[in-house]
Amino acid sequence: MLSRIARLFDGRGYRLESLTTAPADEPGLNRITLVASGPAASIDKAAKQLEKLVDVIEVKAAREAAAVD
């Protein structure tokens, strides 16, 4: 699954900055947390593409507000 996710990002030119995995609360499942940067529309598109992967149960997108100097 990790290689499929990495290929999804690499093949479309998204910038994948971080990817980690850990056991989920439900036995037999793993949680994958990733950080990607790019325009909001690109990130939304990536989230929709992740949802289409067969083994994906849920995708949550969190956005960080840009810092203003």
Contact map, one row per residue, 1 for C-alpha under 8 A:
111110000000000000000000000000000000000000000000000000100000000000000
111111000000000000000000000000000000000000000000000000000000000000000
111111100000000000000000000000000000000000000000000000000000000000000
111111110000000000000000000000000000000000000000000000000000000000000
111111111000000000000000000000000000000000000000010000000000000000000
011111111100000100000000000000000000000000000000000000000000000000000
001111111110000000000000000000000000000000000000000000000000000000000
000111111111000000000000000000000000000000000000110000000000000000000
000011111111111100000000000000000000000000000100000000000000000000000
000001111111111100000000000000000000000000000000000000000000000000000
000000111111110000000000000000000000000000000000000000000000000000000
000000011111110000000000000000000000000000000000000000000000000000000
000000001111111000000000000000000000000000000000000000000000000000000
000000001111111100000000000000000001110001100100000000000000000000000
000000001100111110000000000000000001110000000000000000000000000000000
000001001100011111100000000000000111100000000000000000000000000000000
000000000000001111100000000000000111100000000000000000000000000000000
000000000000000111110000000000001111000000000000000000000000000000000
000000000000000111111000000000011110000000000000000000000000000000000
000000000000000001111100000000011100000000000000000000000000000000000
000000000000000000111110000001111000000000000000000000000000000000000
000000000000000000011111000001110000000000000000000000000000000000000
000000000000000000001111101111100000000000000000000000000000000000000
000000000000000000000111111111100000000000000000000000000000000000000
000000000000000000000011111010000000000000000000000000000000000000000
000000000000000000000001111110000000000000000000000000000000000000000
000000000000000000000011111110000000000000000000000000000000000000000
000000000000000000000011011111000000000000000000000000000000000000000
000000000000000000000011111111100000000000000000000000000000000000000
000000000000000000001111000111110000000000000000000000000000000000000
000000000000000000001111000011111000000000000000000000000000000000000
000000000000000000111100000001111100000000000000000000000000000000000
000000000000000001111000000000111110000000000000000000000000000000000
000000000000000111110000000000011111000000000000000000000000000000000
000000000000000111100000000000001111100000000000000000000000000000000
000000000000011111000000000000000111110000100000000000000000000000000
000000000000011110000000000000000011111000100000000000000000000000000
000000000000011000000000000000000001111101100000000000000000000000000
000000000000000000000000000000000000111111100000000000000000000000000
000000000000000000000000000000000000011111110000000000000000000000000
000000000000000000000000000000000000001111111000000000000000000000000
000000000000010000000000000000000000011111111100000000000000000000000
000000000000010000000000000000000001111111111110000000000000000000000
000000000000000000000000000000000000000111111111000000000000100000000
000000000000000000000000000000000000000011111111100000000000000000000
000000001000010000000000000000000000000001111111110000000000000000000
000000000000000000000000000000000000000000111111111000000011100000000
000000000000000000000000000000000000000000011111111100000000000000000
000000010000000000000000000000000000000000001111111110000000000000000
000010010000000000000000000000000000000000000111111110010010000000000
000000000000000000000000000000000000000000000011111111011110000000000
000000000000000000000000000000000000000000000001111111010000000000000
000000000000000000000000000000000000000000000000111111110000000000000
000000000000000000000000000000000000000000000000001111110000000000000
100000000000000000000000000000000000000000000000000011111000000000000
000000000000000000000000000000000000000000000000011111111110000000000
000000000000000000000000000000000000000000000000001000111110000000000
000000000000000000000000000000000000000000000000001000011111000000000
000000000000000000000000000000000000000000000010011000011111100000000
000000000000000000000000000000000000000000000010000000000111110000000
000000000000000000000000000000000000000000010010000000000011111000000
000000000000000000000000000000000000000000000000000000000001111100000
000000000000000000000000000000000000000000000000000000000000111110000
000000000000000000000000000000000000000000000000000000000000011111000
000000000000000000000000000000000000000000000000000000000000001111100
000000000000000000000000000000000000000000000000000000000000000111110
000000000000000000000000000000000000000000000000000000000000000011111
000000000000000000000000000000000000000000000000000000000000000001111
000000000000000000000000000000000000000000000000000000000000000000111
